[in-house]
Amino acid sequence: MSARIRLDPATVVGPVRRRTFGSFVEHLGRCVYTGIYEPDHPSATPEGFRGDVLDLVRELGVTLVRYPGGNFVSGYRWRDGVGPVAERPARLDLAWHSLEPNLVGVDELMAWARHAGVEVNMAVNLGTAGVLDAVDLLDYCNTREGTDNAARRRAHGAAEPYGIRLWCLGNEMDGPWQIGHTTARDYGRLANRTAAAMRMVDPDLELVACGSSGHEMPTFGEWERTVLDEAWPNVDLVSMHAYYSQREPMTLQEYLVCADGMAAFIDDMVDVVDGVAAARHSDKVVGLAFDEWNVWYMHRAESQPPTGDDWPVAPRLLEDRYSVADAVVVGDLLGTLLRRTDRVWSANLAQLVNVIAPIMTEPGGAAWRQTTFHPFALTARHAAGDVVRAEVDGPEVTGPDGATAAVTATATWADATGEGAVFLVNRSVPATVPITLEPPPGAHLVEAVTMHHDDPGFQVLGPADEDVVVPRPNPTATDGDGAIRLEVPPVSWSMVRLAR
């Protein structure tokens, strides 16, 4: 079997949005403490941030970080995390049954973001707090001077305002597990009141309302319709969350095509959002913030939080180790988000360090890349300009919902530089697929790399083997007669770079 892929730079889906390459830092497990922050680490900056992690974050190409949660935010008192560290109180984190020492808060995270070169997407607590708390946090972060909150920030060492533009109005408020879980109607009204008040401070903020915590939620669709009916005038985006994994009795082949589920989720969400617009006779377009997505093996023991009287600081939680197949799925999911760049305006791989993350660390020791690091990093580095249509004519495999494409392709093209990239996923378990890629006229092959291992279940368990499975030059790639040809092995992720 073989596949033919035709690129048409004239058929533009939408711009490559840099916010698509976002990630997530939550006070959960070791994401913050011994993740991004470890003052005693040999690589630590004067502020206590792990320098080796900062280097990897820059290499990963993350552009946006959502903070401080996640479930954590629904019980978070942001004032606990500002001011002199010695005076900050420790608090019970009810979301993850842990103890939060508040050594890192808003000011530390913003300093870390400057080092990392990333934008911050701030979330406000609408689980146990509300309108005034959100406005105070916005005032603290973005008012230059003249208010009590601005004076406090300046006294804490940040003379200039942080200028945070993108704000989440709570987190997963449709979930019964969420602290402060409520109904769609009540949440929609609270989100609208909060958004309206925040816009009194700054009318140009970009505000994200909580959508469904998953496509399978029994309230999906009706939740969004109700929330948007209440908050339509004051929100710009609605959130989506989705996690994927291979669980029994799912076969590897069925797992590899799970990006089809993400695509269906996006299509359904667009239908719901646009249905609200139509019912309101509104020409406003509300975007999608896919602000939590990843592979997460929730059923594994490492995802179970402490219980009883055990309230540890930064326990090892959700520390999944990822396989080659997981990396292929992550690459396919990221490609799916890019192919819907017309409506997906931001996205966050959850999370960044240690917690279901592409980057792992040991306290006092090394930091290293998981398999999922590489498709994300190369896509973030080389996707530029516009997402353009890639027409794929190729073989099919059998997924949970029947026949589906064995090969997916995501293409970007930048007219300004005359350069493009195609990101290919072979989702077939048994077969190598010869690819004939028809580039734009005059384009030639610059580079072709492929990530593959004969054992799709191979995992990187530490720095000693992180180079076993990395994208390597594809020796089958050839260029001639107006086409680029290469072979992609089974369960693989590839990138082909082009230039005129």
Residue pairs with C-beta under 8 A, 6 or more apart in sequence:
1 394
1 395
1 406
1 431
1 433
2 394
2 395
2 433
2 434
2 435
2 436
3 392
3 393
3 394
3 395
3 406
3 407
3 433
3 434
3 435
3 436
4 392
4 393
4 394
4 435
4 436
4 438
5 390
5 391
5 392
5 393
5 394
5 407
5 409
5 422
5 424
5 435
5 436
5 437
5 438
6 390
6 391
6 393
6 438
7 388
7 389
7 390
7 411
7 413
7 420
7 422
7 437
7 438
7 439
7 440
8 388
8 389
8 391
8 440
9 386
9 388
9 413
9 415
9 420
9 440
10 388
11 388
11 389
12 386
12 387
12 388
12 389
13 339
13 340
13 341
13 342
13 386
13 387
13 388
13 389
14 341
14 342
14 386
14 387
15 341
15 385
15 386
15 387
16 338
16 341
16 383
16 384
16 385
16 386
16 387
16 412
17 341
17 344
17 345
17 346
18 63
18 64
19 63
19 64
19 119
19 166
19 345
19 346
19 347
20 63
20 334
20 337
20 338
20 341
20 344
20 346
20 347
21 61
21 62
21 63
21 64
21 347
21 376
21 379
21 380
22 62
22 63
22 64
22 65
22 66
22 121
22 291
22 346
22 347
22 348
22 349
23 60
23 62
23 64
23 65
23 66
23 348
23 349
23 350
23 351
23 352
24 65
24 66
24 67
24 70
24 291
24 292
24 348
24 349
24 350
24 351
24 352
25 31
25 32
25 35
25 36
25 65
25 66
25 67
25 68
25 109
25 351
25 352
25 353
26 32
26 66
26 67
26 68
26 69
26 70
26 71
26 72
26 73
26 350
26 351
26 355
27 68
27 69
27 70
27 72
27 76
27 93
27 100
27 104
28 69
28 70
28 71
28 72
28 95
28 96
28 98
28 317
28 318
28 351
28 355
29 96
29 98
29 314
29 315
29 316
29 317
29 318
29 319
29 354
29 355
30 314
30 315
30 316
30 317
30 319
30 353
30 354
30 355
30 361
30 363
31 351
31 352
31 353
31 354
31 355
31 357
32 104
32 314
33 101
33 103
33 104
33 313
33 314
34 314
34 354
34 361
34 363
35 50
35 53
35 352
35 353
35 354
35 355
35 357
35 361
36 49
36 50
36 53
36 54
36 57
36 104
36 112
36 352
36 353
37 48
37 49
37 50
37 103
37 104
37 108
37 112
38 44
38 48
38 50
38 361
38 363
38 364
39 48
40 364
41 50
41 51
41 52
41 363
41 364
42 364
43 50
43 51
43 52
43 53
44 50
44 51
45 51
45 54
45 115
47 108
47 111
47 112
47 115
48 108
49 111
49 112
49 115
50 361
50 367
52 361
52 366
52 367
53 353
53 359
53 361
53 367
54 112
54 115
54 116
56 359
56 367
56 369
56 373
57 116
57 118
57 352
57 359
58 116
58 117
59 377
60 358
60 359
60 373
60 376
60 377
60 380
61 376
61 377
61 379
61 380
61 381
62 116
62 118
62 349
62 352
62 380
63 118
63 119
63 380
64 118
64 119
64 120
64 121
64 166
64 346
64 348
65 109
65 113
65 116
65 118
65 119
65 120
65 121
65 348
65 352
66 121
66 123
66 168
66 291
66 348
66 350
67 109
67 120
67 121
67 122
67 123
68 76
68 78
68 109
68 123
69 76
69 95
69 123
69 171
70 95
70 123
70 171
70 292
70 350
71 95
71 96
71 171
71 172
71 177
71 178
71 179
72 93
72 95
72 96
72 100
73 123
73 124
73 125
73 127
73 168
73 170
73 171
74 95
74 125
74 126
74 127
74 128
74 170
74 171
74 173
74 178
74 179
74 180
75 93
75 94
75 95
75 125
75 127
75 128
75 179
76 125
77 91
77 125
77 129
78 105
78 106
78 125
78 133
78 137
78 140
80 88
80 89
80 91
80 100
80 102
80 105
81 88
81 102
81 104
81 105
81 106
81 107
81 108
82 105
82 106
82 107
82 140
82 152
82 153
82 156
83 152
83 156
85 102
85 103
88 101
88 102
88 103
88 105
89 102
90 99
90 100
90 101
90 102
91 99
91 100
91 102
92 99
92 100
92 311
93 99
93 100
94 179
95 179
96 305
96 317
97 305
97 306
97 307
97 310
97 311
98 305
98 306
98 311
98 312
98 313
98 314
98 315
98 317
99 311
99 312
99 313
100 313
101 313
106 122
106 137
106 140
106 141
107 153
107 156
107 157
107 158
109 120
110 120
110 141
110 158
110 162
113 119
113 120
119 165
119 166
120 162
120 164
121 164
121 166
121 167
121 168
121 208
121 291
121 346
121 348
122 137
122 141
122 164
122 166
122 167
122 168
123 167
123 168
123 170
123 171
124 133
124 134
124 137
124 138
124 167
124 168
124 169
124 170
124 194
125 133
125 134
125 170
126 134
126 169
126 170
126 173
126 180
126 187
126 190
126 191
126 194
126 210
127 170
127 171
127 173
127 178
127 179
127 180
127 181
128 179
128 180
130 190
130 194
131 190
131 193
131 194
131 197
132 197
134 169
134 194
134 197
134 198
135 194
135 197
135 198
135 200
135 201
136 149
138 164
138 167
138 198
138 201
138 202
138 205
139 147
139 149
139 150
139 201
140 149
140 150
140 152
140 153
141 153
141 161
141 162
141 163
141 164
142 161
142 162
142 163
142 164
142 201
142 202
143 149
143 150
143 161
143 201
144 150
144 160
144 161
145 151
145 154
150 161
153 161
165 204
165 205
165 206
166 205
166 206
166 208
166 346
167 198
167 205
167 206
167 207
167 208
168 208
168 210
168 239
168 289
168 291
169 191
169 194
169 195
169 207
169 208
169 209
169 210
169 231
169 235
170 187
170 190
170 191
170 210
171 178
171 210
172 178
172 210
172 213
172 241
173 180
173 181
173 182
173 187
173 210
174 181
174 184
174 187
174 210
174 211
174 212
174 213
174 217
174 219
174 223
175 181
175 213
175 217
182 190
184 219
184 222
184 223
184 226
184 227
185 226
185 230
187 210
187 227
188 209
188 226
188 227
188 228
188 229
188 230
188 231
189 230
189 231
191 209
191 210
191 227
191 230
191 231
191 234
191 235
192 230
192 231
192 233
192 234
192 235
195 207
195 209
195 231
195 234
195 235
196 233
196 234
198 205
198 207
199 205
199 207
199 234
206 236
206 237
207 234
207 235
207 236
207 237
208 235
208 236
208 237
208 238
208 239
208 289
208 291
209 227
209 228
209 231
209 235
209 237
209 238
209 239
210 227
210 238
210 239
211 223
211 224
211 227
211 238
211 239
211 240
211 241
211 269
211 288
212 219
212 220
212 221
212 223
212 224
212 240
212 241
212 269
213 241
214 220
214 241
214 242
214 243
215 242
215 261
215 264
215 265
215 268
217 223
220 268
221 268
221 272
224 238
224 269
224 272
224 273
224 276
225 272
225 275
225 276
227 238
228 235
228 238
228 273
228 276
228 286
229 276
229 280
232 276
232 280
232 282
232 284
232 286
235 286
236 286
236 287
237 286
237 287
237 288
237 289
237 345
237 346
238 269
238 273
238 286
238 287
238 288
238 289
239 288
239 289
239 290
239 291
239 292
240 265
240 266
240 269
240 288
240 289
240 290
240 291
240 292
240 293
241 290
241 291
241 292
241 293
242 261
242 262
242 265
242 290
242 292
242 293
243 292
243 293
243 294
243 295
243 296
243 298
243 350
243 356
244 255
244 258
244 261
244 262
244 294
244 295
244 296
244 329
244 333
245 255
245 295
245 296
245 297
245 298
245 299
246 252
246 254
246 255
246 325
247 297
247 299
250 400
252 325
252 429
252 456
252 491
253 397
253 398
253 399
253 427
253 428
253 429
254 398
254 399
254 400
255 325
255 329
256 325
256 328
256 329
256 332
256 397
256 427
256 428
256 429
256 491
257 397
257 399
257 400
257 404
257 427
258 329
258 332
258 333
259 329
259 332
259 333
259 335
259 336
259 408
259 425
260 399
260 401
260 404
262 293
262 333
262 336
262 337
263 336
263 339
263 340
266 288
266 290
266 336
266 340
266 343
266 344
269 288
270 288
270 343
273 286
273 288
276 282
276 286
277 283
277 284
277 285
277 286
287 343
287 344
287 345
287 346
288 340
288 343
288 344
288 345
289 344
289 345
289 346
289 347
289 348
290 337
290 344
290 346
290 347
290 348
291 346
291 347
291 348
291 350
292 348
292 350
293 333
293 337
293 347
293 348
293 349
293 350
294 330
294 333
294 349
294 350
294 351
294 356
294 372
295 320
295 322
295 326
295 329
295 330
295 356
295 372
296 303
296 318
296 320
296 350
296 356
297 303
297 320
300 320
302 316
302 317
302 318
302 319
302 320
303 317
303 318
303 320
305 315
305 317
306 312
306 315
316 354
317 355
318 351
318 355
318 356
319 354
319 355
319 356
319 360
320 356
321 370
321 459
321 460
321 461
322 330
322 358
322 370
322 371
322 372
322 459
322 460
323 371
323 456
323 457
323 458
323 459
324 371
324 451
324 452
324 453
324 455
324 456
324 457
324 458
324 469
324 491
325 456
325 457
325 491
326 371
326 372
327 370
327 371
327 372
327 374
327 375
327 451
327 469
327 493
328 375
328 425
328 426
328 427
328 451
328 456
328 491
328 492
328 493
330 349
330 372
330 375
330 376
331 375
331 376
331 379
331 423
331 425
331 451
331 493
332 408
332 425
332 427
332 493
334 349
334 375
334 376
334 379
334 423
335 379
335 408
335 409
335 410
335 423
335 425
336 408
336 410
337 344
337 347
338 379
338 383
338 387
338 410
338 412
338 423
339 387
339 410
341 387
349 358
349 376
350 356
351 357
352 358
352 359
353 359
353 360
353 361
354 360
354 361
357 370
358 369
358 370
358 372
358 373
358 376
359 367
359 368
359 369
359 370
359 373
360 367
360 368
360 369
360 370
360 462
361 367
361 368
366 462
366 463
367 463
368 460
368 462
368 463
368 466
369 460
369 466
370 460
370 466
371 451
371 458
371 459
371 460
371 469
374 451
374 470
374 471
374 493
375 423
375 451
375 471
375 493
378 449
378 471
378 495
379 421
379 423
379 495
382 412
382 421
382 495
382 497
383 410
383 412
383 421
383 423
384 412
384 414
384 417
384 419
384 421
385 412
385 413
385 414
385 415
385 416
385 417
385 419
385 420
386 412
386 413
386 414
386 415
387 410
387 411
387 412
388 411
388 412
388 413
388 420
389 411
390 409
390 410
390 411
390 422
392 405
392 407
392 408
392 409
394 405
394 406
394 407
394 433
395 406
395 407
395 428
395 431
395 433
396 403
396 404
396 405
396 406
397 403
397 404
397 405
397 406
397 427
397 428
397 429
398 404
404 427
405 427
406 426
406 427
406 428
406 431
406 433
407 424
407 425
407 426
407 427
407 428
407 433
407 435
407 488
408 424
408 425
408 427
409 422
409 423
409 424
409 425
410 422
410 423
411 420
411 421
411 422
411 423
412 420
412 421
413 419
413 420
413 440
414 420
417 499
418 443
418 499
418 500
419 446
419 497
419 498
419 499
419 500
420 439
420 440
420 443
420 497
420 498
420 499
421 495
421 496
421 497
421 498
422 437
422 495
422 496
422 498
423 493
423 494
423 495
424 435
424 488
424 493
424 494
424 495
424 496
425 492
425 493
425 494
426 432
426 433
426 488
426 489
426 490
426 491
426 492
426 493
426 494
427 491
428 490
428 491
429 456
429 490
429 491
430 490
431 490
432 487
432 488
432 489
432 490
433 487
433 488
434 485
434 486
434 487
435 485
435 486
435 487
435 488
436 483
436 484
436 485
437 483
437 484
437 485
437 486
437 496
438 482
438 483
439 482
439 483
439 484
439 498
440 498
440 500
441 482
442 500
443 498
443 499
443 500
444 479
444 498
444 499
444 500
445 477
445 478
445 479
445 484
445 496
445 497
445 498
446 497
446 498
446 499
447 473
447 495
447 496
447 497
448 473
448 474
448 477
448 484
448 486
448 494
448 495
448 496
448 497
449 471
449 472
449 473
449 474
449 494
449 495
450 471
450 472
450 474
450 488
450 489
450 492
450 493
450 494
451 469
451 470
451 471
451 472
451 492
451 493
451 494
452 469
452 489
452 490
452 491
452 492
452 493
453 468
453 469
456 490
456 491
458 468
458 469
460 466
460 468
460 469
471 493
471 494
471 495
474 486
474 487
474 488
474 494
476 485
476 486
476 487
477 484
477 485
477 486
477 496
478 484
478 485
478 486
484 496
484 498
486 494
486 496
488 494
